C-alpha cells in the first residue's frame, strides 16, 4: 500500500462535452454533479467499494456581506455517495444531485467538527 499520488490529464471533445451538458440538463443537475457521479462510480469500480466519500471545496461565503472581505473562507464538503452495482446511472445521478444539494445547504458546518 502506498500513498504516492499521480495525475492523469485528458481532454474531452466537443461531442462528449455536449452530451454531458445535455445529460445534466435533462436531469435537472449541473455538470459538476454529472462529473461527480461519474468520478465516484469510477472510484467504486476501481476499489470494489459501494460507499464512496469525496471531499469537495466550497467557497465558504454564504452571505453577500462577506464578498468584499479578504481572506480564506474555504470549507470542505464531505459528499457521501453509494454507487451500488446494477443501479442505472440516471438514478445514481439523481441521488448524487440530492446529496450535493443537501451538502450545499449545510456548507457552513465546520469540516473539523464533522471529522
C-alpha positions in Angstrom: 0.0 0.0 0.0 1.3 3.4 -1.0 0.2 6.9 -0.6 2.1 8.1 -3.6 -0.1 10.1 -5.9 -0.1 11.0 -9.5 -2.1 13.0 -12.0 -3.8 12.0 -15.2 -4.6 14.7 -17.7 -7.1 14.3 -20.6 -9.4 16.4 -22.7 -12.9 15.8 -23.8 -14.0 16.5 -27.4 -17.0 18.8 -28.2 -19.4 15.9 -28.8 -18.7 14.3 -25.3 -18.9 17.7 -23.6 -22.2 18.5 -25.3 -23.5 15.1 -24.3 -22.5 15.7 -20.6 -24.2 19.1 -20.7 -27.4 17.5 -22.2 -27.4 14.7 -19.5 -27.1 17.4 -16.8 -29.9 19.5 -18.3 -32.3 16.5 -18.8 -31.8 15.5 -15.2 -32.1 18.9 -13.5 -28.5 18.8 -12.4 -25.2 20.6 -13.1 -22.2 19.5 -15.0 -20.4 19.3 -11.6 -23.0 16.7 -10.4 -22.7 14.6 -13.6 -18.9 14.6 -13.3 -19.1 13.8 -9.5 -21.4 10.9 -10.2 -19.0 9.6 -13.0 -16.0 10.1 -10.8 -17.4 8.3 -7.7 -18.7 5.4 -9.9 -15.2 5.1 -11.3 -13.7 5.1 -7.8 -16.2 2.4 -6.8 -15.3 0.3 -9.8 -11.5 0.6 -9.0 -11.9 0.0 -5.3 -14.7 -2.5 -5.2 -16.4 -0.4 -2.5 -20.0 0.8 -2.7 -19.7 3.6 -0.2 -17.5 6.5 -1.5 -16.9 9.8 0.3 -15.3 12.6 -1.7 -14.1 15.9 -0.2 -15.0 18.9 -2.3 -14.0 22.5 -1.6 -16.8 25.1 -1.3 -16.3 28.9 -1.4 -17.5 29.4 2.2 -19.0 32.9 1.5 -22.7 32.2 2.0 -23.6 35.8 2.8 -23.4 38.7 0.4 -21.7 40.9 3.0 -18.7 38.6 3.0 -17.9 39.1 -0.7 -15.7 42.2 -0.3 -13.8 40.9 2.7 -10.3 39.5 2.0 -9.2 36.1 3.4 -9.8 32.4 3.1 -13.3 31.3 3.7 -13.0 27.9 2.1 -14.7 24.9 3.6 -14.7 21.2 2.6 -17.9 19.3 1.9 -17.8 15.6 2.5 -20.1 14.1 -0.2 -21.1 10.5 0.6 -22.3 8.5 -2.4 -23.4 4.9 -2.8 -22.7 3.7 -6.4 -24.1 0.2 -5.9 -23.7 -2.2 -8.9 -26.6 -2.6 -11.2 -28.1 0.8 -10.5 -28.9 2.8 -13.6 -26.6 5.8 -14.0 -29.5 8.3 -14.3 -30.9 7.0 -10.9 -27.5 7.3 -9.4 -27.1 10.8 -10.8 -30.4 11.8 -9.1 -29.0 10.5 -5.8 -25.8 12.4 -6.2 -27.8 15.6 -7.1 -29.8 15.3 -3.9 -26.6 14.6 -1.8 -24.9 17.7 -3.4 -27.8 20.0 -2.8 -28.2 18.9 0.8 -24.4 19.4 1.3 -24.6 22.9 -0.2 -27.4 23.8 2.2 -25.2 22.8 5.2 -21.9 24.2 3.8 -21.4 26.3 6.9 -20.9 23.3 9.2 -17.2 23.2 10.1 -15.4 20.3 8.5 -13.2 19.9 11.6 -16.3 19.1 13.7 -17.7 16.7 11.1 -14.4 14.7 11.0 
